[in-house]
Amino acid sequence: MLLQDVLYKVAIRSVAGSTSVEVSDMQIDSRKIKTGSLFIAVKGAAADGHQFIENAIANGAAVIVYEDAGLPAQDSRLTYVQVENSAVAAACMANNFFGRPSEKLKLVGVTGTNGKTTIATLLYKLFTRLGYQSGLLSTVENKIGEKTVEATHTTPDAISLNSLLKQMVDDGCTHVFMETSSHAIHQHRVTGLQYAGGIFSNITHDHLDYHQTFDEYIRVKKAFFDSLSSSAFAISNADDKRGTVMLQNTNAKKYYYSLKTVADFKGKILDNSLSGLQMMVNDVEVHFRLIGEFNAYNLLAVYGAAVCLGEEKQNVLTALSELTGAEGRFDYIISANEKLIAIVDYAHTPDALLNVLATIKKLKKGIEQVITVVGCGGDRDKTKRPVMAAAACEHSDKVIFTSDNPRSEDPAQIIRDMEEGLAPAYKRKYISITDRKEAIKTAISLAKQEDIILIAGKGHEKYQEIKGVRNHFDDKEIIKDFFELLNK
């Protein structure tokens, strides 16, 4: 594609060189540059792409797109384009380069603190079951029809994202369901995409290491809905106290879902057990295979989106009743002999942990103990550590504090941060075991018949990141191994 076509609608400050050059590919990572590539110097959270311009040139870049003034002496054989904002330019250029793929799909974005993965995954499974070729972009995995592509971020960078959307178009996909993270919105990874609709799940304490304040976190989430067109739909959780605020400035058609108040998509839980949810959905009684009040909200959001996308209500409810959720979201395993129940869940925020523990409490039949294994991620929001610890202690009979993904931090220090300020009564409830495998083993050994063990924080993840190295680690795999030992 010619550079002049790639630059369509980009806010340009200056150009040095020809815009009639052919662009073979575009990259924001200088290590991926080949002869004829276009390199965009994006200011990222961890590194500034301007520092790697010389590397990109050495690797064969033909075009340099940058934001900051004061570049070193320019090579006359190259084209240099200075733009107003290189992150916005990257999204716009990627959209152009890959043929504006989002305009050829019904793209639905799901944002919020909790529930994004389940809602997006259920929508993908639902529309696949309804006979559509569908795509999924999620924390757990990306799907192009039936083909799985590994997910490295909740929302990929703008170039990878538009490339994936083009692959979905080429593969015949008509609908795509995408988790849209606050980082992606703030970093303009989704700028320029055409959405058929957006869904808001809820907003709670998270990512303050990045956004600094809760108000800023809310503002970024809201910006997604503010950007929707009048032809799109916007669905929000009426029971979240920011649910109305999220949609107050959107041009999209507004809809709400609720368990507690009047709404376009109204639900009522009739029964909640290990066999699933029995619900009224807009006066129709349905049994779902998913468990818990939080999943009742997720199901209402999915139902609402499907109706807004033009699907027949009864067909949607029938198909939804047959679906299971996303991996690592309230996944439970029951041991053969001891009848212990182990639940693996991605809950890594205070609200998500409280939701899971509240669901477990409602599933209890009598005097079963709830034993929770929980940690907090390193290099992330430290303020939620004692809040997570207190939530676990308040709603569990026994708690084991352990490692999550410590990343560059000392796991023992993370646990000390969790313990900070805990009420004296809670200190009799918990023990700390840094080694996560040993913590899971200890929880199982402490459990008696029919006790419930919650392993929180990592969910679907198959690794543990320690000092920059990702080691294989799968909570479900470890639980199954220990359960087998119990059965021998």
C-alpha positions as CSV (number, residue, x, y, z in Angstrom):
1,M,0.0,0.0,0.0
2,L,1.3,3.5,-0.8
3,L,2.2,5.6,2.3
4,Q,-0.2,8.4,1.3
5,D,-3.1,5.9,1.6
6,V,-1.8,4.6,4.9
7,L,-1.8,8.2,6.2
8,Y,-5.5,8.8,5.4
9,K,-7.1,10.9,8.2
10,V,-3.8,11.0,10.3
11,A,-3.1,14.4,12.0
12,I,0.2,15.3,10.4
13,R,2.6,18.0,11.5
14,S,5.3,17.6,8.8
15,V,6.6,15.3,6.1
16,A,10.2,14.9,4.8
17,G,10.5,12.7,1.8
18,S,8.0,11.0,-0.5
19,T,4.6,9.8,0.4
20,S,4.4,7.7,-2.8
21,V,6.6,5.0,-1.4
22,E,5.3,1.5,-1.0
23,V,4.8,0.3,2.6
24,S,5.3,-3.5,2.9
25,D,4.3,-3.7,6.6
26,M,4.1,-1.6,9.7
27,Q,5.5,-2.1,13.2
28,I,5.8,-0.5,16.6
29,D,8.6,-2.9,17.6
30,S,11.9,-2.1,16.0
31,R,13.1,-5.7,16.3
32,K,10.4,-6.8,13.9
33,I,11.4,-4.3,11.2
34,K,12.3,-5.6,7.7
35,T,13.4,-3.9,4.5
36,G,10.6,-1.6,3.4
37,S,8.8,-1.5,6.8
38,L,7.1,1.5,8.3
39,F,8.1,2.1,12.0
40,I,5.9,4.1,14.4
41,A,7.6,5.5,17.4
42,V,4.9,5.1,20.1
43,K,5.3,6.3,23.6
44,G,4.4,3.2,25.7
45,A,3.9,2.7,29.4
46,A,7.2,0.8,29.7
47,A,9.3,2.3,26.8
48,D,9.4,5.2,24.4
49,G,9.6,4.1,20.7
50,H,11.5,7.2,19.9
51,Q,14.5,5.6,21.6
52,F,14.5,2.8,19.0
53,I,14.3,4.8,15.7
54,E,18.0,4.2,14.9
55,N,17.5,0.5,15.5
56,A,14.5,0.5,13.1
57,I,16.5,2.3,10.4
58,A,19.4,-0.2,10.9
59,N,16.9,-3.0,10.4
60,G,15.7,-1.6,7.1
61,A,12.8,0.8,7.8
62,A,11.7,2.9,4.8
63,V,9.4,5.2,6.7
64,I,9.6,6.6,10.2
65,V,6.5,8.0,11.9
66,Y,7.2,9.9,15.1
67,E,5.7,12.5,17.5
68,D,8.6,14.3,19.3
69,A,10.6,17.0,17.5
70,G,14.4,17.0,17.6
71,L,15.3,13.8,15.7
72,P,18.9,13.2,14.9
73,A,20.1,14.0,11.3
74,Q,17.6,12.5,8.8
75,D,18.6,10.0,6.1
76,S,17.5,11.4,2.7
77,R,16.6,7.9,1.5
78,L,13.9,7.6,4.1
79,T,10.5,9.3,4.6
80,Y,9.9,10.9,8.0
81,V,6.4,11.8,9.1
82,Q,5.8,13.8,12.3
83,V,2.3,13.4,13.7
84,E,0.3,15.0,16.5
85,N,0.0,11.8,18.5
86,S,1.9,8.6,17.5
87,A,-0.4,6.3,19.4
88,V,-3.5,7.7,17.7
89,A,-1.7,7.7,14.4
90,A,-0.7,4.0,14.8
91,A,-4.4,3.0,15.3
92,C,-5.5,5.1,12.4
93,M,-2.8,3.8,10.1
94,A,-3.3,0.2,11.1
95,N,-7.0,0.6,10.3
96,N,-6.1,1.9,6.8
97,F,-3.4,-0.6,6.2
98,F,-5.6,-3.6,6.9
99,G,-8.5,-2.3,4.9
100,R,-10.7,-0.9,7.7
101,P,-11.7,-4.4,8.8
102,S,-14.0,-3.4,11.7
103,E,-16.4,-1.8,9.2
104,K,-16.9,-5.2,7.6
105,L,-17.9,-6.9,10.9
106,K,-20.4,-6.5,13.7
107,L,-17.8,-5.7,16.4
108,V,-19.0,-5.6,20.0
109,G,-16.7,-4.3,22.8
110,V,-17.0,-5.4,26.4
111,T,-15.6,-3.2,29.1
112,G,-15.7,-3.1,32.9
113,T,-13.6,-4.4,35.8
114,N,-15.1,-7.9,36.2
115,G,-17.0,-10.1,33.8
116,K,-15.4,-9.0,30.5
117,T,-14.0,-12.4,29.6
118,T,-17.1,-14.3,30.5
119,I,-19.4,-12.0,28.6
120,A,-17.2,-11.9,25.4
121,T,-16.7,-15.7,25.5
122,L,-20.4,-16.4,26.0
123,L,-21.2,-14.1,23.1
124,Y,-18.7,-15.9,20.9
125,K,-20.1,-19.3,21.9
126,L,-23.7,-18.1,21.5
127,F,-23.3,-16.7,18.0
128,T,-21.3,-19.7,16.9
129,R,-24.1,-22.0,18.1
130,L,-26.6,-19.7,16.3
131,G,-24.8,-20.5,13.1
132,Y,-22.5,-17.5,12.6
133,Q,-18.8,-17.5,11.9
134,S,-17.6,-15.5,14.8
135,G,-14.4,-14.1,16.3
136,L,-13.2,-13.6,19.9
137,L,-10.6,-11.4,21.4
138,S,-10.2,-12.1,25.1
139,T,-7.7,-12.4,28.0
140,V,-7.9,-16.2,27.7
141,E,-7.6,-16.7,24.0
142,N,-8.4,-15.2,20.6
143,K,-10.6,-17.2,18.2
144,I,-11.0,-16.9,14.4
145,G,-13.9,-19.1,13.8
146,E,-12.8,-22.5,15.3
147,K,-9.0,-21.6,15.1
148,T,-7.4,-20.5,18.3
149,V,-4.7,-17.8,18.4
150,E,-2.8,-17.3,21.7
151,A,-3.7,-14.1,23.6
152,T,-0.8,-12.1,25.1
153,H,-2.9,-9.1,26.2
154,T,-6.5,-8.5,27.1
155,T,-6.6,-6.2,24.1
156,P,-3.8,-6.4,21.5
157,D,-1.8,-3.4,20.2
158,A,-3.5,-1.5,17.4
159,I,-1.5,-3.2,14.6
160,S,-2.0,-6.7,15.9
161,L,-5.6,-5.9,16.6
162,N,-6.4,-4.7,13.1
163,S,-4.4,-7.6,11.6
164,L,-6.5,-10.1,13.6
165,L,-9.7,-8.3,12.5
166,K,-8.6,-8.6,8.9
167,Q,-7.9,-12.3,9.4
168,M,-11.4,-12.7,10.8
169,V,-12.9,-10.8,7.8
170,D,-10.9,-13.0,5.4
171,D,-12.1,-16.1,7.2
172,G,-15.7,-15.1,6.8
173,C,-16.5,-13.9,10.3
174,T,-19.6,-11.7,10.6
175,H,-19.5,-11.1,14.3
176,V,-16.5,-10.4,16.7
177,F,-16.7,-10.0,20.5
178,M,-13.8,-8.2,22.1
179,E,-12.7,-7.4,25.7
180,T,-11.8,-3.7,25.7
181,S,-9.5,-2.9,28.6
182,S,-9.0,0.5,30.1
183,H,-5.3,0.3,29.1
184,A,-6.3,-0.3,25.5
185,I,-8.8,2.7,25.5
186,H,-6.3,5.0,27.2
187,Q,-3.4,4.0,24.9
188,H,-5.6,4.4,21.8
189,R,-5.3,0.8,20.7
190,V,-9.0,0.7,19.8
191,T,-9.2,4.2,18.4
192,G,-10.8,4.4,14.9
193,L,-12.6,1.0,15.2
194,Q,-16.2,0.9,14.2
195,Y,-18.3,-0.8,16.9
196,A,-21.8,-2.2,16.4
197,G,-22.2,-2.0,20.2
198,G,-20.6,-1.8,23.6
199,I,-21.3,-3.4,27.0
200,F,-20.5,-2.2,30.5
201,S,-20.3,-4.8,33.2
202,N,-19.3,-2.9,36.4
203,I,-16.5,-0.8,37.8
204,T,-14.6,-1.4,41.0
205,H,-11.2,-0.8,42.5
206,D,-8.5,-1.9,40.0
207,H,-5.5,-0.7,37.8
208,L,-4.8,2.3,40.0
209,D,-1.1,1.5,39.6
210,Y,-1.7,2.7,36.0
211,H,-4.6,5.2,36.2
212,Q,-3.5,6.7,39.5
213,T,-7.1,7.7,40.6
214,F,-10.5,5.9,40.5
215,D,-12.0,9.0,38.8
216,E,-9.5,8.7,36.0
217,Y,-10.2,5.0,35.7
218,I,-13.9,5.8,35.4
219,R,-13.3,8.6,32.8
220,V,-11.3,6.2,30.6
221,K,-14.0,3.5,30.7
222,K,-16.6,6.2,29.9
223,A,-14.6,7.4,26.9
224,F,-15.3,4.1,25.1
225,F,-19.0,4.7,25.3
226,D,-18.6,8.4,24.4
227,S,-16.9,7.4,21.2
228,L,-19.7,5.0,20.0
229,S,-21.7,6.2,16.9
230,S,-25.5,6.8,16.8
231,S,-25.9,3.5,14.8
232,A,-24.4,1.5,17.6
233,F,-26.0,0.2,20.9
234,A,-24.7,0.7,24.4
235,I,-25.8,-1.7,27.2
236,S,-25.0,-1.0,30.8
237,N,-25.5,-2.6,34.2
238,A,-28.3,-0.5,35.9
239,D,-27.3,-2.1,39.3
240,D,-23.8,-0.6,39.2
241,K,-23.8,2.9,40.7
242,R,-21.8,4.1,37.7
243,G,-24.0,2.3,35.2
244,T,-26.0,5.4,34.2
245,V,-22.9,7.7,34.2
246,M,-21.2,5.4,31.7
247,L,-23.9,6.1,29.1
248,Q,-24.8,9.7,29.8
249,N,-22.9,11.2,26.9
250,T,-23.0,8.4,24.3
251,N,-24.7,8.9,20.9
252,A,-25.5,5.1,20.8
253,K,-28.9,3.7,21.6
254,K,-29.0,3.1,25.4
255,Y,-30.2,-0.1,27.1
256,Y,-29.9,-1.4,30.6
257,Y,-29.9,-4.8,32.4
258,S,-30.7,-5.5,36.0
259,L,-31.5,-7.9,38.7
260,K,-32.8,-5.2,41.1
261,T,-34.7,-2.6,39.2
262,V,-36.8,-2.0,36.1
263,A,-34.7,-2.4,32.9
264,D,-34.8,-3.4,29.3
265,F,-33.3,-6.8,30.1
266,K,-34.6,-7.8,33.6
267,G,-33.6,-10.9,35.5
268,K,-34.6,-12.6,38.7
269,I,-32.8,-15.5,40.3
270,L,-35.1,-18.3,41.3
271,D,-32.5,-20.9,42.3
272,N,-28.7,-20.9,42.5
273,S,-26.8,-24.2,43.1
274,L,-24.0,-26.3,41.7
275,S,-26.4,-27.5,39.1
276,G,-26.7,-23.9,37.7
277,L,-29.0,-20.9,37.8
278,Q,-32.8,-21.0,37.5
279,M,-33.8,-17.5,36.3
280,M,-36.7,-15.4,35.0
281,V,-35.4,-13.3,32.1
282,N,-38.0,-10.8,30.9
283,D,-40.8,-13.1,32.2
284,V,-39.4,-16.3,30.6
285,E,-38.1,-19.0,33.0
286,V,-34.7,-20.4,32.0
287,H,-32.2,-22.8,33.5
288,F,-28.5,-21.9,32.8
289,R,-25.5,-24.1,33.4
290,L,-23.5,-21.1,34.9
291,I,-23.5,-20.5,38.7
292,G,-23.7,-17.4,40.8
293,E,-25.3,-13.9,40.9
294,F,-22.3,-12.4,39.0
295,N,-23.0,-14.9,36.2
296,A,-26.7,-13.9,36.2
297,Y,-25.5,-10.4,35.4
298,N,-23.1,-11.7,32.7
299,L,-26.0,-13.7,31.1
300,L,-28.3,-10.7,31.1
301,A,-25.6,-8.6,29.3
302,V,-25.1,-11.4,26.7
303,Y,-28.9,-11.8,26.2
304,G,-29.3,-8.0,25.8
305,A,-26.4,-7.7,23.2
306,A,-27.8,-10.6,21.2
307,V,-31.3,-9.0,21.1
308,C,-29.7,-5.7,20.1
309,L,-27.9,-7.5,17.3
310,G,-31.2,-8.7,15.9
311,E,-31.5,-12.2,17.2
312,E,-34.8,-13.8,18.2
313,K,-35.3,-13.8,22.0
314,Q,-36.4,-17.4,22.4
315,N,-33.6,-18.7,20.2
316,V,-31.1,-16.7,22.3
317,L,-32.3,-18.0,25.6
318,T,-32.5,-21.6,24.4
319,A,-28.9,-21.5,23.1
320,L,-27.6,-19.7,26.2
321,S,-29.1,-22.3,28.5
322,E,-26.8,-24.9,26.9
323,L,-23.5,-22.9,27.3
324,T,-20.7,-23.1,29.8
325,G,-18.5,-20.1,30.7
326,A,-14.9,-19.1,30.2
327,E,-12.0,-21.2,31.4
328,G,-10.8,-20.3,34.9
329,R,-14.0,-18.5,35.8
330,F,-15.7,-20.4,38.7
331,D,-14.2,-23.7,37.4
332,Y,-14.9,-26.4,39.9
333,I,-13.5,-29.9,40.5
334,I,-14.9,-32.4,42.9
335,S,-12.6,-35.1,44.4
336,A,-13.8,-38.7,44.0
337,N,-13.4,-40.0,47.6
338,E,-13.3,-37.1,50.0
339,K,-16.0,-35.1,48.1
340,L,-14.0,-32.0,48.4
341,I,-15.0,-29.1,46.0
342,A,-12.1,-27.0,44.6
343,I,-13.0,-23.8,42.7
344,V,-10.5,-22.0,40.5
345,D,-11.3,-18.4,39.7
346,Y,-9.5,-15.5,38.1
347,A,-10.7,-13.2,40.9
348,H,-7.9,-10.7,41.3
349,T,-9.7,-7.6,42.5
350,P,-11.5,-7.1,45.9
351,D,-14.9,-7.0,44.3
352,A,-14.4,-10.1,42.2
353,L,-13.2,-12.0,45.2
354,L,-16.2,-10.9,47.2
355,N,-18.5,-12.0,44.4
356,V,-17.0,-15.4,44.3
357,L,-17.0,-15.9,48.0
358,A,-20.7,-14.6,48.2
359,T,-21.6,-17.2,45.6
360,I,-19.8,-20.0,47.5
361,K,-21.7,-18.9,50.7
362,K,-25.0,-19.4,48.9
363,L,-24.0,-22.8,47.6
364,K,-23.1,-24.1,51.1
365,K,-25.6,-26.6,52.5
366,G,-24.5,-26.6,56.1
367,I,-21.3,-26.5,58.1
368,E,-18.8,-26.9,55.3
369,Q,-15.7,-24.9,55.7
370,V,-14.6,-22.4,53.0
371,I,-10.8,-22.4,52.6
372,T,-9.4,-19.7,50.4
373,V,-5.9,-19.5,48.8
374,V,-5.2,-16.0,47.5
375,G,-2.3,-13.8,46.5
376,C,-1.8,-10.5,44.7
377,G,0.2,-9.7,41.6
378,G,3.6,-8.0,41.7
379,D,4.2,-4.7,40.0
380,R,0.5,-3.9,40.2
381,D,-1.8,-1.8,42.3
382,K,-0.5,-2.2,45.9
383,T,-3.5,-0.5,47.6
384,K,-5.8,-3.4,46.9
385,R,-3.5,-6.0,48.7
386,P,-4.8,-5.5,52.3
387,V,-8.4,-5.1,50.9
388,M,-8.1,-8.5,49.2
389,A,-6.7,-10.0,52.3
390,A,-9.4,-8.6,54.5
391,A,-12.1,-9.8,52.1
392,A,-10.7,-13.3,52.1
393,C,-10.5,-13.5,55.9
394,E,-14.0,-12.0,56.5
395,H,-15.7,-14.5,54.2
396,S,-13.6,-17.7,54.7
397,D,-13.1,-20.1,57.5
398,K,-9.4,-20.5,56.8
399,V,-7.1,-18.5,54.5
400,I,-3.7,-19.1,53.0
401,F,-1.9,-16.1,51.6
402,T,0.5,-17.0,48.8
403,S,2.2,-15.9,45.6
404,D,0.2,-15.0,42.5
405,N,2.5,-13.6,39.8
406,P,5.1,-11.8,41.9
407,R,6.9,-10.6,38.7
408,S,9.9,-8.4,39.8
409,E,8.7,-8.1,43.4
410,D,9.7,-10.1,46.4
411,P,6.7,-12.6,47.0
412,A,7.2,-12.4,50.8
413,Q,6.9,-8.5,50.7
414,I,3.7,-8.8,48.7
415,I,2.3,-11.1,51.4
416,R,3.4,-8.6,54.1
417,D,1.6,-5.9,52.2
418,M,-1.6,-8.1,52.3
419,E,-1.2,-8.6,56.0
420,E,-0.8,-4.9,56.7
421,G,-3.6,-3.5,58.9
422,L,-5.6,-6.8,59.2
423,A,-7.9,-6.8,62.2
424,P,-6.6,-8.9,65.1
425,A,-9.5,-11.4,64.8
426,Y,-8.4,-12.2,61.2
427,K,-4.9,-13.1,62.2
428,R,-6.1,-16.3,63.8
429,K,-7.7,-17.3,60.4
430,Y,-4.7,-17.2,58.0
431,I,-1.3,-18.6,57.4
432,S,1.2,-17.5,54.8
433,I,2.9,-19.9,52.4
434,T,5.0,-18.2,49.7
435,D,5.2,-21.3,47.4
436,R,1.8,-21.4,45.6
437,K,1.9,-25.2,45.0
438,E,2.6,-25.9,48.6
439,A,-0.2,-23.5,49.6
440,I,-2.7,-25.4,47.4
441,K,-1.5,-28.7,48.8
442,T,-1.9,-27.4,52.4
443,A,-5.5,-26.1,51.6
444,I,-6.5,-29.6,50.4
445,S,-4.9,-31.3,53.4
446,L,-6.8,-29.0,55.8
447,A,-10.1,-29.7,54.1
448,K,-12.6,-32.2,55.4
449,Q,-15.4,-34.0,53.4
450,E,-17.6,-31.6,51.3
451,D,-15.5,-28.5,52.3
452,I,-15.0,-25.9,49.6
453,I,-11.6,-24.7,48.5
454,L,-11.2,-21.5,46.5
455,I,-8.0,-21.0,44.6
456,A,-8.2,-17.3,43.5
457,G,-6.3,-15.0,41.3
458,K,-4.8,-16.9,38.3
459,G,-7.8,-18.7,36.8
460,H,-7.0,-19.6,33.2
461,E,-3.3,-18.7,33.4
462,K,-0.9,-21.6,32.8
463,Y,2.2,-19.8,34.1
464,Q,3.6,-18.0,37.1
465,E,5.9,-15.1,36.4
466,I,8.8,-14.8,38.8
467,K,11.7,-12.3,38.2
468,G,10.8,-11.9,34.6
469,V,10.6,-15.6,33.8
470,R,7.3,-17.4,33.1
471,N,7.3,-20.9,34.6
472,H,4.6,-23.4,33.8
473,F,1.9,-23.3,36.5
474,D,-1.7,-24.4,36.3
475,D,-3.9,-24.3,39.4
476,K,-6.4,-26.9,38.0
477,E,-3.6,-29.3,37.1
478,I,-2.1,-29.1,40.6
479,I,-5.5,-29.6,42.2
480,K,-6.2,-32.7,40.1
481,D,-2.8,-34.1,41.0
482,F,-3.4,-33.7,44.7
483,F,-6.9,-35.1,44.4
484,E,-5.5,-38.2,42.7
485,L,-3.1,-38.7,45.6
486,L,-6.1,-38.5,48.0
487,N,-7.9,-41.3,46.0
488,K,-5.0,-43.8,46.2
